[in-house]
Amino acid sequence: MLVGRVGFAAELGHVTLPADWYPEGTIPAKCNCGKNSDLESIASLTGIQLNLLPYFLPLFPDHPLALLPIKDAAKKVRGFAEKGDEMSRAIFRAQAWALGAHIDQMINVFDPDAVFIGGGVIEASEELRRWYLAKIRESIPFRDEQTELDIEIVPDGDKAGARGAAVFAFQAKV
Ligand SMILES: [Zn+2]
């Protein structure tokens, strides 16, 4: 387990994305932590609200989500994506590319056995989850020895933080 000097190790969401993570243009993205274009600023519900909808809605001006307050619209993107909506799939594809760029950086540092994806996608339909994982995988420039890497939706819920805290407490016997 990675703890780090001040307990902040492996807080991966606030690692800055590589500049070319989105090959179709530039999506201006600000995170609540104050940084620009970190993973969380794209691959999160907050990222959809603060950065992805403001980028994509002007490209789809007649989209029904344009009529809603942005916070409500953000929560409906997943449901629209499940029905195949073009803009919502573009939003999830952008998230998948951001995750792919980030995973590429991480596997070249840690060489892990597998990568688990958590967050809201856990609750998506099976078809959307498989599509999302495929988009992530397609965007990673694997080296030959990396191509067998497992990338899966976290199998038993999004509990990495709680599990890590429990393991840490057990090991530290606090
Ligand atoms: Zn951040």
Backbone and ligand atoms as CSV (ligand in chain L), in Angstrom:
chain,resi,resn,atom,element,x,y,z
A,1,MET,N,N,0.837,-1.194,0.000
A,1,MET,CA,C,0.000,0.000,0.000
A,1,MET,C,C,0.876,1.250,0.000
A,2,LEU,N,N,0.477,2.229,-0.791
A,2,LEU,CA,C,1.235,3.476,-0.875
A,2,LEU,C,C,0.604,4.498,0.075
A,3,VAL,N,N,1.355,5.002,1.007
A,3,VAL,CA,C,0.846,5.998,1.953
A,3,VAL,C,C,1.432,7.375,1.654
A,4,GLY,N,N,2.760,7.423,1.509
A,4,GLY,CA,C,3.401,8.694,1.183
A,4,GLY,C,C,3.762,9.493,2.416
A,5,ARG,N,N,4.460,10.602,2.215
A,5,ARG,CA,C,4.984,11.400,3.323
A,5,ARG,C,C,3.864,12.013,4.157
A,6,VAL,N,N,2.834,12.547,3.489
A,6,VAL,CA,C,1.740,13.188,4.235
A,6,VAL,C,C,0.406,12.456,4.032
A,7,GLY,N,N,0.478,11.184,3.600
A,7,GLY,CA,C,-0.741,10.395,3.429
A,7,GLY,C,C,-1.491,10.680,2.139
A,8,PHE,N,N,-0.852,11.305,1.184
A,8,PHE,CA,C,-1.534,11.722,-0.042
A,8,PHE,C,C,-1.167,10.833,-1.235
A,9,ALA,N,N,-0.382,9.774,-1.001
A,9,ALA,CA,C,0.065,8.938,-2.120
A,9,ALA,C,C,-1.129,8.298,-2.823
A,10,ALA,N,N,-0.995,8.133,-4.132
A,10,ALA,CA,C,-1.986,7.459,-4.957
A,10,ALA,C,C,-3.345,8.158,-4.968
A,11,GLU,N,N,-3.364,9.433,-4.665
A,11,GLU,CA,C,-4.566,10.245,-4.879
A,11,GLU,C,C,-4.508,10.652,-6.354
A,12,LEU,N,N,-4.885,9.690,-7.204
A,12,LEU,CA,C,-4.543,9.813,-8.624
A,12,LEU,C,C,-5.376,10.855,-9.361
A,13,GLY,N,N,-6.525,11.200,-8.815
A,13,GLY,CA,C,-7.427,12.101,-9.527
A,13,GLY,C,C,-6.848,13.477,-9.806
A,14,HIS,N,N,-5.868,13.894,-9.037
A,14,HIS,CA,C,-5.349,15.245,-9.212
A,14,HIS,C,C,-3.990,15.267,-9.900
A,15,VAL,N,N,-3.683,14.152,-10.597
A,15,VAL,CA,C,-2.511,14.146,-11.473
A,15,VAL,C,C,-2.904,14.851,-12.775
A,16,THR,N,N,-2.074,15.778,-13.213
A,16,THR,CA,C,-2.355,16.536,-14.436
A,16,THR,C,C,-2.288,15.619,-15.658
A,17,LEU,N,N,-3.259,15.772,-16.563
A,17,LEU,CA,C,-3.285,14.967,-17.786
A,17,LEU,C,C,-2.200,15.444,-18.752
A,18,PRO,N,N,-1.685,14.532,-19.602
A,18,PRO,CA,C,-0.753,14.988,-20.641
A,18,PRO,C,C,-1.468,15.944,-21.603
A,19,ALA,N,N,-0.729,16.875,-22.191
A,19,ALA,CA,C,-1.344,17.948,-22.986
A,19,ALA,C,C,-2.161,17.415,-24.161
A,20,ASP,N,N,-1.779,16.267,-24.708
A,20,ASP,CA,C,-2.457,15.759,-25.903
A,20,ASP,C,C,-3.497,14.678,-25.576
A,21,TRP,N,N,-4.044,14.700,-24.365
A,21,TRP,CA,C,-4.960,13.616,-23.959
A,21,TRP,C,C,-6.215,13.583,-24.818
A,22,TYR,N,N,-6.672,14.746,-25.324
A,22,TYR,CA,C,-7.900,14.785,-26.146
A,22,TYR,C,C,-7.513,15.099,-27.586
A,23,PRO,N,N,-7.513,14.095,-28.461
A,23,PRO,CA,C,-6.957,14.309,-29.800
A,23,PRO,C,C,-7.822,15.174,-30.713
A,24,GLU,N,N,-9.051,15.476,-30.310
A,24,GLU,CA,C,-9.932,16.226,-31.225
A,24,GLU,C,C,-9.998,17.710,-30.910
A,25,GLY,N,N,-9.166,18.201,-30.017
A,25,GLY,CA,C,-9.206,19.632,-29.718
A,25,GLY,C,C,-8.707,19.900,-28.318
A,26,THR,N,N,-9.138,21.035,-27.772
A,26,THR,CA,C,-8.724,21.420,-26.428
A,26,THR,C,C,-9.966,21.669,-25.592
A,27,ILE,N,N,-10.124,20.913,-24.533
A,27,ILE,CA,C,-11.249,21.105,-23.621
A,27,ILE,C,C,-10.720,21.848,-22.391
A,28,PRO,N,N,-11.069,23.131,-22.224
A,28,PRO,CA,C,-10.600,23.828,-21.029
A,28,PRO,C,C,-11.223,23.181,-19.797
A,29,ALA,N,N,-10.403,22.863,-18.803
A,29,ALA,CA,C,-10.924,22.128,-17.645
A,29,ALA,C,C,-10.279,22.620,-16.364
A,30,LYS,N,N,-11.117,22.971,-15.409
A,30,LYS,CA,C,-10.642,23.411,-14.109
A,30,LYS,C,C,-11.194,22.457,-13.057
A,31,CYS,N,N,-10.356,22.086,-12.092
A,31,CYS,CA,C,-10.770,21.168,-11.023
A,31,CYS,C,C,-11.081,21.969,-9.759
A,32,ASN,N,N,-11.941,21.384,-8.927
A,32,ASN,CA,C,-12.237,22.029,-7.634
A,32,ASN,C,C,-10.995,22.190,-6.765
A,33,CYS,N,N,-9.943,21.405,-7.020
A,33,CYS,CA,C,-8.712,21.493,-6.215
A,33,CYS,C,C,-7.875,22.686,-6.617
A,34,GLY,N,N,-8.240,23.369,-7.727
A,34,GLY,CA,C,-7.501,24.550,-8.158
A,34,GLY,C,C,-6.618,24.311,-9.369
A,35,LYS,N,N,-6.413,23.029,-9.716
A,35,LYS,CA,C,-5.556,22.737,-10.871
A,35,LYS,C,C,-6.365,22.775,-12.165
A,36,ASN,N,N,-5.646,22.891,-13.268
A,36,ASN,CA,C,-6.258,22.794,-14.584
A,36,ASN,C,C,-5.956,21.428,-15.177
A,37,SER,N,N,-6.977,20.844,-15.853
A,37,SER,CA,C,-6.782,19.631,-16.647
A,37,SER,C,C,-6.119,18.492,-15.883
A,38,ASP,N,N,-6.570,18.257,-14.653
A,38,ASP,CA,C,-6.183,16.997,-14.013
A,38,ASP,C,C,-7.272,15.957,-14.315
A,39,LEU,N,N,-7.026,14.707,-13.918
A,39,LEU,CA,C,-7.959,13.634,-14.284
A,39,LEU,C,C,-9.359,13.908,-13.753
A,40,GLU,N,N,-9.445,14.345,-12.515
A,40,GLU,CA,C,-10.745,14.599,-11.877
A,40,GLU,C,C,-11.542,15.701,-12.591
A,41,SER,N,N,-10.846,16.636,-13.228
A,41,SER,CA,C,-11.540,17.718,-13.916
A,41,SER,C,C,-12.296,17.221,-15.140
A,42,ILE,N,N,-12.011,15.993,-15.590
A,42,ILE,CA,C,-12.690,15.396,-16.748
A,42,ILE,C,C,-13.476,14.151,-16.327
A,43,ALA,N,N,-12.816,13.211,-15.652
A,43,ALA,CA,C,-13.421,11.900,-15.389
A,43,ALA,C,C,-14.132,11.885,-14.044
A,44,SER,N,N,-15.172,12.722,-13.915
A,44,SER,CA,C,-15.994,12.742,-12.699
A,44,SER,C,C,-17.312,13.428,-13.038
A,45,LEU,N,N,-18.300,13.236,-12.158
A,45,LEU,CA,C,-19.577,13.936,-12.359
A,45,LEU,C,C,-19.365,15.446,-12.302
A,46,THR,N,N,-18.526,15.892,-11.375
A,46,THR,CA,C,-18.218,17.320,-11.285
A,46,THR,C,C,-17.569,17.810,-12.576
A,47,GLY,N,N,-16.716,16.971,-13.144
A,47,GLY,CA,C,-16.066,17.329,-14.409
A,47,GLY,C,C,-17.076,17.486,-15.540
A,48,ILE,N,N,-18.099,16.613,-15.546
A,48,ILE,CA,C,-19.155,16.746,-16.566
A,48,ILE,C,C,-19.844,18.099,-16.398
A,49,GLN,N,N,-20.149,18.448,-15.164
A,49,GLN,CA,C,-20.867,19.697,-14.896
A,49,GLN,C,C,-20.013,20.936,-15.196
A,50,LEU,N,N,-18.775,20.929,-14.686
A,50,LEU,CA,C,-17.955,22.144,-14.767
A,50,LEU,C,C,-17.271,22.324,-16.115
A,51,ASN,N,N,-16.946,21.208,-16.776
A,51,ASN,CA,C,-16.072,21.322,-17.943
A,51,ASN,C,C,-16.602,20.658,-19.209
A,52,LEU,N,N,-17.154,19.433,-19.092
A,52,LEU,CA,C,-17.522,18.719,-20.317
A,52,LEU,C,C,-18.817,19.241,-20.921
A,53,LEU,N,N,-19.859,19.423,-20.118
A,53,LEU,CA,C,-21.100,19.988,-20.685
A,53,LEU,C,C,-20.869,21.397,-21.237
A,54,PRO,N,N,-20.148,22.279,-20.524
A,54,PRO,CA,C,-19.892,23.606,-21.109
A,54,PRO,C,C,-19.117,23.544,-22.429
A,55,TYR,N,N,-18.334,22.486,-22.638
A,55,TYR,CA,C,-17.612,22.346,-23.904
A,55,TYR,C,C,-18.515,21.763,-24.993
A,56,PHE,N,N,-19.267,20.705,-24.628
A,56,PHE,CA,C,-20.014,19.969,-25.657
A,56,PHE,C,C,-21.383,20.568,-25.978
A,57,LEU,N,N,-22.051,21.178,-25.013
A,57,LEU,CA,C,-23.403,21.699,-25.307
A,57,LEU,C,C,-23.411,22.717,-26.457
A,58,PRO,N,N,-22.438,23.632,-26.531
A,58,PRO,CA,C,-22.441,24.551,-27.683
A,58,PRO,C,C,-22.253,23.839,-29.022
A,59,LEU,N,N,-21.672,22.613,-28.989
A,59,LEU,CA,C,-21.519,21.840,-30.232
A,59,LEU,C,C,-22.821,21.127,-30.596
A,60,PHE,N,N,-23.723,20.994,-29.619
A,60,PHE,CA,C,-25.032,20.339,-29.832
A,60,PHE,C,C,-26.123,21.280,-29.289
A,61,PRO,N,N,-26.301,22.456,-29.931
A,61,PRO,CA,C,-27.151,23.501,-29.328
A,61,PRO,C,C,-28.620,23.115,-29.160
A,62,ASP,N,N,-29.096,22.150,-29.938
A,62,ASP,CA,C,-30.503,21.751,-29.813
A,62,ASP,C,C,-30.698,20.588,-28.850
A,63,HIS,N,N,-29.660,20.224,-28.132
A,63,HIS,CA,C,-29.752,19.063,-27.236
A,63,HIS,C,C,-30.712,19.353,-26.084
A,64,PRO,N,N,-31.578,18.376,-25.743
A,64,PRO,CA,C,-32.540,18.614,-24.653
A,64,PRO,C,C,-31.878,18.971,-23.313
A,65,LEU,N,N,-30.654,18.513,-23.071
A,65,LEU,CA,C,-29.994,18.851,-21.804
A,65,LEU,C,C,-29.618,20.331,-21.721
A,66,ALA,N,N,-29.629,21.024,-22.862
A,66,ALA,CA,C,-29.326,22.462,-22.853
A,66,ALA,C,C,-30.417,23.247,-22.127
A,67,LEU,N,N,-31.600,22.634,-21.987
A,67,LEU,CA,C,-32.727,23.340,-21.362
A,67,LEU,C,C,-32.691,23.249,-19.837
A,68,LEU,N,N,-31.868,22.351,-19.303
A,68,LEU,CA,C,-31.856,22.122,-17.854
A,68,LEU,C,C,-30.754,22.934,-17.181
A,69,PRO,N,N,-30.920,23.226,-15.862
A,69,PRO,CA,C,-29.778,23.756,-15.110
A,69,PRO,C,C,-28.613,22.774,-15.233
A,70,ILE,N,N,-27.400,23.298,-15.324
A,70,ILE,CA,C,-26.242,22.457,-15.668
A,70,ILE,C,C,-26.028,21.325,-14.650
A,71,LYS,N,N,-26.340,21.578,-13.394
A,71,LYS,CA,C,-26.144,20.545,-12.376
A,71,LYS,C,C,-27.096,19.361,-12.604
A,72,ASP,N,N,-28.332,19.660,-12.977
A,72,ASP,CA,C,-29.298,18.597,-13.271
A,72,ASP,C,C,-28.937,17.889,-14.572
A,73,ALA,N,N,-28.498,18.673,-15.543
A,73,ALA,CA,C,-28.120,18.089,-16.838
A,73,ALA,C,C,-26.980,17.091,-16.653
A,74,ALA,N,N,-26.001,17.440,-15.812
A,74,ALA,CA,C,-24.830,16.562,-15.620
A,74,ALA,C,C,-25.257,15.185,-15.133
A,75,LYS,N,N,-26.251,15.157,-14.240
A,75,LYS,CA,C,-26.690,13.870,-13.677
A,75,LYS,C,C,-27.425,13.017,-14.704
A,76,LYS,N,N,-27.906,13.625,-15.784
A,76,LYS,CA,C,-28.674,12.880,-16.786
A,76,LYS,C,C,-27.817,12.381,-17.949
A,77,VAL,N,N,-26.553,12.778,-17.990
A,77,VAL,CA,C,-25.708,12.405,-19.127
A,77,VAL,C,C,-25.579,10.884,-19.235
A,78,ARG,N,N,-25.403,10.192,-18.111
A,78,ARG,CA,C,-25.237,8.741,-18.162
A,78,ARG,C,C,-26.467,8.062,-18.772
A,79,GLY,N,N,-27.663,8.480,-18.340
A,79,GLY,CA,C,-28.895,7.895,-18.882
A,79,GLY,C,C,-29.018,8.128,-20.381
A,80,PHE,N,N,-28.669,9.338,-20.821
A,80,PHE,CA,C,-28.686,9.625,-22.263
A,80,PHE,C,C,-27.660,8.755,-22.991
A,81,ALA,N,N,-26.483,8.603,-22.399
A,81,ALA,CA,C,-25.429,7.785,-23.037
A,81,ALA,C,C,-25.888,6.345,-23.177
A,82,GLU,N,N,-26.623,5.839,-22.176
A,82,GLU,CA,C,-27.111,4.461,-22.241
A,82,GLU,C,C,-28.059,4.270,-23.419
A,83,LYS,N,N,-28.761,5.348,-23.797
A,83,LYS,CA,C,-29.680,5.260,-24.947
A,83,LYS,C,C,-28.966,5.566,-26.260
A,84,GLY,N,N,-27.648,5.792,-26.202
A,84,GLY,CA,C,-26.887,6.002,-27.441
A,84,GLY,C,C,-26.794,7.444,-27.886
A,85,ASP,N,N,-27.222,8.382,-27.050
A,85,ASP,CA,C,-27.183,9.804,-27.416
A,85,ASP,C,C,-25.767,10.238,-27.826
A,86,GLU,N,N,-25.682,10.938,-28.970
A,86,GLU,CA,C,-24.371,11.258,-29.556
A,86,GLU,C,C,-23.522,12.153,-28.652
A,87,MET,N,N,-24.113,13.213,-28.118
A,87,MET,CA,C,-23.329,14.125,-27.276
A,87,MET,C,C,-22.875,13.433,-25.989
A,88,SER,N,N,-23.769,12.657,-25.397
A,88,SER,CA,C,-23.421,11.997,-24.135
A,88,SER,C,C,-22.333,10.947,-24.344
A,89,ARG,N,N,-22.381,10.262,-25.493
A,89,ARG,CA,C,-21.298,9.320,-25.806
A,89,ARG,C,C,-19.993,10.085,-26.033
A,90,ALA,N,N,-20.063,11.269,-26.646
A,90,ALA,CA,C,-18.837,12.062,-26.840
A,90,ALA,C,C,-18.248,12.475,-25.493
A,91,ILE,N,N,-19.122,12.767,-24.532
A,91,ILE,CA,C,-18.659,13.122,-23.187
A,91,ILE,C,C,-17.984,11.929,-22.529
A,92,PHE,N,N,-18.609,10.760,-22.604
A,92,PHE,CA,C,-18.000,9.577,-21.994
A,92,PHE,C,C,-16.745,9.138,-22.749
A,93,ARG,N,N,-16.719,9.377,-24.061
A,93,ARG,CA,C,-15.510,9.051,-24.821
A,93,ARG,C,C,-14.353,9.948,-24.386
A,94,ALA,N,N,-14.661,11.238,-24.146
A,94,ALA,CA,C,-13.621,12.147,-23.637
A,94,ALA,C,C,-13.115,11.653,-22.284
A,95,GLN,N,N,-14.034,11.221,-21.416
A,95,GLN,CA,C,-13.613,10.685,-20.116
A,95,GLN,C,C,-12.734,9.439,-20.307
A,96,ALA,N,N,-13.136,8.574,-21.229
A,96,ALA,CA,C,-12.370,7.342,-21.461
A,96,ALA,C,C,-10.968,7.677,-21.961
A,97,TRP,N,N,-10.864,8.684,-22.826
A,97,TRP,CA,C,-9.547,9.081,-23.333
A,97,TRP,C,C,-8.695,9.669,-22.210
A,98,ALA,N,N,-9.307,10.459,-21.350
A,98,ALA,CA,C,-8.554,11.007,-20.211
A,98,ALA,C,C,-8.062,9.872,-19.317
A,99,LEU,N,N,-8.941,8.898,-19.063
A,99,LEU,CA,C,-8.536,7.749,-18.246
A,99,LEU,C,C,-7.439,6.947,-18.947
A,100,GLY,N,N,-7.567,6.781,-20.254
A,100,GLY,CA,C,-6.546,6.045,-21.003
A,100,GLY,C,C,-5.190,6.726,-20.912
A,101,ALA,N,N,-5.184,8.061,-21.070
A,101,ALA,CA,C,-3.919,8.808,-20.978
A,101,ALA,C,C,-3.330,8.678,-19.582
A,102,HIS,N,N,-4.196,8.715,-18.581
A,102,HIS,CA,C,-3.737,8.608,-17.201
A,102,HIS,C,C,-3.222,7.188,-16.906
A,103,ILE,N,N,-3.969,6.181,-17.359
A,103,ILE,CA,C,-3.554,4.790,-17.126
A,103,ILE,C,C,-2.209,4.526,-17.802
A,104,ASP,N,N,-2.024,5.110,-18.996
A,104,ASP,CA,C,-0.740,4.947,-19.687
A,104,ASP,C,C,0.405,5.445,-18.804
A,105,GLN,N,N,0.207,6.610,-18.176
A,105,GLN,CA,C,1.253,7.124,-17.285
A,105,GLN,C,C,1.463,6.180,-16.095
A,106,MET,N,N,0.350,5.710,-15.508
A,106,MET,CA,C,0.455,4.914,-14.284
A,106,MET,C,C,1.060,3.535,-14.537
A,107,ILE,N,N,0.699,2.881,-15.651
A,107,ILE,CA,C,1.232,1.528,-15.867
A,107,ILE,C,C,2.722,1.587,-16.178
A,108,ASN,N,N,3.177,2.758,-16.685
A,108,ASN,CA,C,4.609,2.892,-16.934
A,108,ASN,C,C,5.387,3.230,-15.666
A,109,VAL,N,N,4.684,3.592,-14.606
A,109,VAL,CA,C,5.338,3.801,-13.308
A,109,VAL,C,C,5.232,2.531,-12.460
A,110,PHE,N,N,4.026,1.951,-12.413
A,110,PHE,CA,C,3.762,0.880,-11.430
A,110,PHE,C,C,3.744,-0.531,-12.013
A,111,ASP,N,N,3.574,-0.682,-13.321
A,111,ASP,CA,C,3.504,-2.012,-13.945
A,111,ASP,C,C,2.552,-2.940,-13.168
A,112,PRO,N,N,1.290,-2.557,-13.032
A,112,PRO,CA,C,0.372,-3.332,-12.178
A,112,PRO,C,C,-0.129,-4.612,-12.868
A,113,ASP,N,N,-0.713,-5.511,-12.064
A,113,ASP,CA,C,-1.328,-6.729,-12.606
A,113,ASP,C,C,-2.657,-6.420,-13.290
A,114,ALA,N,N,-3.368,-5.412,-12.772
A,114,ALA,CA,C,-4.677,-5.070,-13.327
A,114,ALA,C,C,-4.993,-3.626,-12.946
A,115,VAL,N,N,-5.928,-3.040,-13.682
A,115,VAL,CA,C,-6.402,-1.688,-13.376
A,115,VAL,C,C,-7.910,-1.766,-13.185
A,116,PHE,N,N,-8.400,-1.229,-12.089
A,116,PHE,CA,C,-9.840,-1.215,-11.836
A,116,PHE,C,C,-10.377,0.201,-11.956
A,117,ILE,N,N,-11.503,0.325,-12.653
A,117,ILE,CA,C,-12.160,1.608,-12.849
A,117,ILE,C,C,-13.367,1.675,-11.904
A,118,GLY,N,N,-13.432,2.724,-11.088
A,118,GLY,CA,C,-14.579,2.893,-10.196
A,118,GLY,C,C,-15.394,4.107,-10.603
A,119,GLY,N,N,-16.172,4.629,-9.681
A,119,GLY,CA,C,-16.966,5.824,-9.954
A,119,GLY,C,C,-18.320,5.499,-10.558
A,120,GLY,N,N,-18.974,6.532,-11.100
A,120,GLY,CA,C,-20.360,6.420,-11.561
A,120,GLY,C,C,-20.578,5.377,-12.642
A,121,VAL,N,N,-19.521,5.054,-13.389
A,121,VAL,CA,C,-19.674,4.097,-14.484
A,121,VAL,C,C,-20.069,2.712,-13.956
A,122,ILE,N,N,-19.788,2.454,-12.684
A,122,ILE,CA,C,-20.185,1.187,-12.055
A,122,ILE,C,C,-21.686,0.951,-12.218
A,123,GLU,N,N,-22.451,2.034,-12.157
A,123,GLU,CA,C,-23.915,1.900,-12.203
A,123,GLU,C,C,-24.477,1.969,-13.614
A,124,ALA,N,N,-23.618,2.102,-14.606
A,124,ALA,CA,C,-24.099,2.187,-15.983
A,124,ALA,C,C,-24.538,0.815,-16.479
A,125,SER,N,N,-25.277,0.820,-17.600
A,125,SER,CA,C,-25.707,-0.449,-18.201
A,125,SER,C,C,-24.482,-1.243,-18.639
A,126,GLU,N,N,-24.678,-2.562,-18.746
A,126,GLU,CA,C,-23.566,-3.434,-19.151
A,126,GLU,C,C,-23.000,-2.994,-20.511
A,127,GLU,N,N,-23.883,-2.641,-21.436
A,127,GLU,CA,C,-23.420,-2.242,-22.771
A,127,GLU,C,C,-22.544,-1.002,-22.677
A,128,LEU,N,N,-22.951,-0.003,-21.890
A,128,LEU,CA,C,-22.168,1.235,-21.765
A,128,LEU,C,C,-20.840,0.962,-21.052
A,129,ARG,N,N,-20.871,0.102,-20.055
A,129,ARG,CA,C,-19.627,-0.222,-19.337
A,129,ARG,C,C,-18.616,-0.886,-20.273
A,130,ARG,N,N,-19.092,-1.847,-21.083
A,130,ARG,CA,C,-18.186,-2.547,-22.013
A,130,ARG,C,C,-17.639,-1.562,-23.045
A,131,TRP,N,N,-18.511,-0.679,-23.556
A,131,TRP,CA,C,-18.098,0.323,-24.547
A,131,TRP,C,C,-17.042,1.261,-23.941
A,132,TYR,N,N,-17.280,1.675,-22.704
A,132,TYR,CA,C,-16.370,2.597,-22.001
A,132,TYR,C,C,-14.990,1.956,-21.812
A,133,LEU,N,N,-14.986,0.701,-21.355
A,133,LEU,CA,C,-13.713,-0.007,-21.177
A,133,LEU,C,C,-12.987,-0.176,-22.518
A,134,ALA,N,N,-13.742,-0.449,-23.583
A,134,ALA,CA,C,-13.128,-0.600,-24.905
A,134,ALA,C,C,-12.507,0.713,-25.351
A,135,LYS,N,N,-13.203,1.836,-25.106
A,135,LYS,CA,C,-12.659,3.152,-25.493
A,135,LYS,C,C,-11.396,3.460,-24.692
A,136,ILE,N,N,-11.384,3.116,-23.410
A,136,ILE,CA,C,-10.177,3.323,-22.602
A,136,ILE,C,C,-9.028,2.524,-23.209
A,137,ARG,N,N,-9.296,1.230,-23.454
A,137,ARG,CA,C,-8.236,0.345,-23.946
A,137,ARG,C,C,-7.697,0.824,-25.295
A,138,GLU,N,N,-8.603,1.241,-26.207
A,138,GLU,CA,C,-8.183,1.700,-27.539
A,138,GLU,C,C,-7.240,2.895,-27.465
A,139,SER,N,N,-7.397,3.716,-26.414
A,139,SER,CA,C,-6.656,4.982,-26.375
A,139,SER,C,C,-5.273,4.831,-25.737
A,140,ILE,N,N,-4.957,3.645,-25.217
A,140,ILE,CA,C,-3.676,3.470,-24.529
A,140,ILE,C,C,-2.624,2.932,-25.506
A,141,PRO,N,N,-1.504,3.652,-25.657
A,141,PRO,CA,C,-0.442,3.159,-26.554
A,141,PRO,C,C,0.397,2.086,-25.877
A,142,PHE,N,N,-0.186,0.885,-25.741
A,142,PHE,CA,C,0.498,-0.204,-25.039
A,142,PHE,C,C,1.807,-0.576,-25.736
A,143,ARG,N,N,2.813,-0.879,-24.941
A,143,ARG,CA,C,3.968,-1.601,-25.475
A,143,ARG,C,C,3.602,-3.086,-25.515
A,144,ASP,N,N,4.335,-3.868,-26.314
A,144,ASP,CA,C,3.986,-5.279,-26.521
A,144,ASP,C,C,3.752,-6.016,-25.204
A,145,GLU,N,N,4.633,-5.781,-24.237
A,145,GLU,CA,C,4.542,-6.547,-22.979
A,145,GLU,C,C,3.384,-6.074,-22.100
A,146,GLN,N,N,2.707,-4.997,-22.500
A,146,GLN,CA,C,1.603,-4.473,-21.683
A,146,GLN,C,C,0.224,-4.854,-22.230
A,147,THR,N,N,0.162,-5.433,-23.417
A,147,THR,CA,C,-1.130,-5.571,-24.087
A,147,THR,C,C,-2.099,-6.513,-23.371
A,148,GLU,N,N,-1.588,-7.399,-22.526
A,148,GLU,CA,C,-2.473,-8.341,-21.831
A,148,GLU,C,C,-3.056,-7.755,-20.549
A,149,LEU,N,N,-2.706,-6.514,-20.234
A,149,LEU,CA,C,-3.162,-5.901,-18.976
A,149,LEU,C,C,-4.690,-5.942,-18.856
A,150,ASP,N,N,-5.180,-6.413,-17.723
A,150,ASP,CA,C,-6.614,-6.411,-17.443
A,150,ASP,C,C,-7.045,-5.007,-17.042
A,151,ILE,N,N,-8.085,-4.480,-17.694
A,151,ILE,CA,C,-8.714,-3.226,-17.261
A,151,ILE,C,C,-10.189,-3.542,-17.071
A,152,GLU,N,N,-10.660,-3.446,-15.846
A,152,GLU,CA,C,-12.026,-3.883,-15.533
A,152,GLU,C,C,-12.723,-2.855,-14.657
A,153,ILE,N,N,-14.056,-2.907,-14.671
A,153,ILE,CA,C,-14.838,-2.159,-13.695
A,153,ILE,C,C,-14.616,-2.824,-12.342
A,154,VAL,N,N,-14.407,-2.026,-11.295
A,154,VAL,CA,C,-14.122,-2.606,-9.979
A,154,VAL,C,C,-15.280,-3.547,-9.599
A,155,PRO,N,N,-14.964,-4.830,-9.287
A,155,PRO,CA,C,-16.007,-5.857,-9.248
A,155,PRO,C,C,-16.991,-5.747,-8.081
A,156,ASP,N,N,-16.581,-5.239,-6.949
A,156,ASP,CA,C,-17.498,-5.273,-5.803
A,156,ASP,C,C,-17.713,-3.886,-5.210
A,157,GLY,N,N,-17.853,-2.920,-6.078
A,157,GLY,CA,C,-18.200,-1.584,-5.611
A,157,GLY,C,C,-16.992,-0.700,-5.396
A,158,ASP,N,N,-17.289,0.577,-5.237
A,158,ASP,CA,C,-16.262,1.613,-5.241
A,158,ASP,C,C,-15.782,1.851,-3.817
A,159,LYS,N,N,-14.983,0.909,-3.301
A,159,LYS,CA,C,-14.613,0.990,-1.883
A,159,LYS,C,C,-13.101,1.060,-1.690
A,160,ALA,N,N,-12.366,1.501,-2.714
A,160,ALA,CA,C,-10.903,1.474,-2.621
A,160,ALA,C,C,-10.417,2.283,-1.415
A,161,GLY,N,N,-10.997,3.459,-1.203
A,161,GLY,CA,C,-10.561,4.299,-0.091
A,161,GLY,C,C,-10.814,3.645,1.252
A,162,ALA,N,N,-12.016,3.079,1.421
A,162,ALA,CA,C,-12.375,2.431,2.690
A,162,ALA,C,C,-11.514,1.193,2.912
A,163,ARG,N,N,-11.299,0.423,1.810
A,163,ARG,CA,C,-10.501,-0.793,1.929
A,163,ARG,C,C,-9.057,-0.440,2.305
A,164,GLY,N,N,-8.519,0.603,1.644
A,164,GLY,CA,C,-7.156,1.035,1.939
A,164,GLY,C,C,-7.027,1.489,3.386
A,165,ALA,N,N,-8.019,2.248,3.879
A,165,ALA,CA,C,-7.970,2.728,5.264
A,165,ALA,C,C,-8.006,1.550,6.239
A,166,ALA,N,N,-8.817,0.534,5.906
A,166,ALA,CA,C,-8.917,-0.638,6.785
A,166,ALA,C,C,-7.597,-1.411,6.809
A,167,VAL,N,N,-7.000,-1.609,5.618
A,167,VAL,CA,C,-5.720,-2.330,5.551
A,167,VAL,C,C,-4.648,-1.550,6.310
A,168,PHE,N,N,-4.650,-0.216,6.139
A,168,PHE,CA,C,-3.659,0.611,6.826
A,168,PHE,C,C,-3.817,0.500,8.352
A,169,ALA,N,N,-5.061,0.563,8.823
A,169,ALA,CA,C,-5.308,0.459,10.267
A,169,ALA,C,C,-4.864,-0.908,10.772
A,170,PHE,N,N,-5.149,-1.957,9.989
A,170,PHE,CA,C,-4.769,-3.309,10.398
A,170,PHE,C,C,-3.240,-3.426,10.485
A,171,GLN,N,N,-2.561,-2.908,9.458
A,171,GLN,CA,C,-1.097,-3.018,9.425
A,171,GLN,C,C,-0.467,-2.174,10.533
A,172,ALA,N,N,-1.059,-0.996,10.809
A,172,ALA,CA,C,-0.490,-0.094,11.810
A,172,ALA,C,C,-0.932,-0.495,13.217
A,173,LYS,N,N,-1.953,-1.361,13.295
A,173,LYS,CA,C,-2.527,-1.787,14.562
A,173,LYS,C,C,-2.913,-0.584,15.432
A,174,VAL,N,N,-3.567,0.392,14.756
A,174,VAL,CA,C,-4.029,1.573,15.511
A,174,VAL,C,C,-5.435,1.323,16.053
L,1,ZN,ZN,ZN,-7.922,18.330,-8.975
